[in-house]
Amino acid sequence: MGKKESRSYYAGALGQGMIYAVMSSYIADFYLNVMQLTPIFVLLLMLLARVWDAVNDPLMGTLMDRREPKRGKMRSYLYVVPWPVILLTLALFVAPNYFLGAAVTPVMLMVYAGVTYVAWGMVYTVGDIPFWSLPSAMVAEPMARGRLISVARTANGIGSAVPMALFMLGGPLLKRLGFAEGMRLEQARYFVIALLVTVMGGLLYFQTATKVRERVALPKTAKRTPGEPMALTLILRNKPLMLVVAMGVLSAGRYMLSVASVHVGRYSIGIAGKEIQSSISLVSLVFQASLAVGSFGAMLLVPMLINRFQYKQLLLFACLLGGASGLAMYFVGYGNIYALIPLLILSAIPTGVINTVSYAMVADALDFMEWKTGQRKNGLGNACQSFVNKLGNALATSGVVLAYIVLRLDVSSMMKKDMNVGALDMAANVRGGFFALVSVVPAVSMLLCVIPLLFYDLQGKKKEQVTAELAARRQEVEG
């Protein structure tokens, strides 16, 4: 595998990260504060969409395992998927009520949001599973594959920072260009961000299909004989894979740090003397910059650290550190945003490590499956990771929406005041409740995800044995 090929894969990961981040980080804020959908509807939409993903993702993984397209088992999907993803991402950030006015009823808005959100998730899955399955077909040696994945995940994380940077700059810039105040400004900002991100990200995503190669001789999926375990049974019996999945679900609270940051800026942490929109932007900037330092810093170090430490060791250290820093944040409080910066950086380290290492662990678990059973369900295995990621983001978003419901935050009444109500005007229970989303929730989540890690044993001599015997079998088949 040449450098141009690996760089092309990294570029695709960068583009995909841009697209995914604009949806996952801002869709709840857009639904609640721009489209003004009711919190209970947004909550149900997020949860029901994940129920459908539990069916849709394995179906896509199984389809990928069974088909052998001419352009490649995985690459073929990447020629097509970026284009509908671009269109659907743009559709997500269009609020029909700001274009058609009173002609759009609340029910129409709900239908529009539901259809575009579920369609986006389905189409995104068709590209996501093949994309992150590619490393297993590009390079066979686990250490080289681990480095490829870790650098790609770092690029993916860098891509996720692009819409966040545009969000900080977009409001003040559009305001200077003469856009209206309040929610019309918010609608314009979100649409412009989505347009820039999807065009740039989509082109980077697409070029991966044209430049990478599938060269590893992975076992082809044969028809199941009577008495042979079903594909899903093989996945569920794969102990290392199930432990990685459990870790991913329990660590979902880490997404709160990014998903809830704009809400914390609106309703918890305020900057005295700043205009409300400027205060929200500044708080979000501090959050996102701190998270970027911690998360991307960890991602940049992981490719070097995996040469010296086992995946399990890196994860245990990162998660315990994240748990401690999150609890410390809560006791520091929301009174001074700048005092939180060191703790925010430390709290973001587990996100960088988990988002990088978990993909390499999935690939190792699929090696284990192939070694033990002679079958490799690459698509279905990576579908588990895709589902866990979407579930984690949905749980974080749902947690934010629940905060609106539990704290009885009446967004519509504030809209009538053209958003002249900011964090400093909120009651103490509202400010504290939203602050807990970025301190206590991630801390508890990090400590919980340590539990399945304690039972993970695909490392050291066991992993070396799997790698060596699998390489010998593949060489014999190629023959």
Secondary structure as UniProt FT lines:
FT   HELIX           3..33
FT   HELIX           39..66
FT   TURN            70..71
FT   TURN            73..74
FT   HELIX           75..78
FT   TURN            79..81
FT   HELIX           82..92
FT   HELIX           97..100
FT   HELIX           101..103
FT   HELIX           106..138
FT   HELIX           142..176
FT   TURN            177..178
FT   HELIX           182..211
FT   TURN            226..227
FT   HELIX           231..236
FT   HELIX           239..250
FT   HELIX           251..255
FT   HELIX           256..259
FT   HELIX           261..267
FT   TURN            272..273
FT   HELIX           276..305
FT   TURN            306..308
FT   HELIX           311..332
FT   HELIX           337..340
FT   HELIX           341..373
FT   HELIX           378..406
FT   TURN            407..408
FT   HELIX           411..416
FT   TURN            417..419
FT   HELIX           423..425
FT   HELIX           428..437
FT   TURN            438..439
FT   HELIX           440..448
FT   HELIX           450..453
FT   TURN            454..455
FT   HELIX           460..478
//
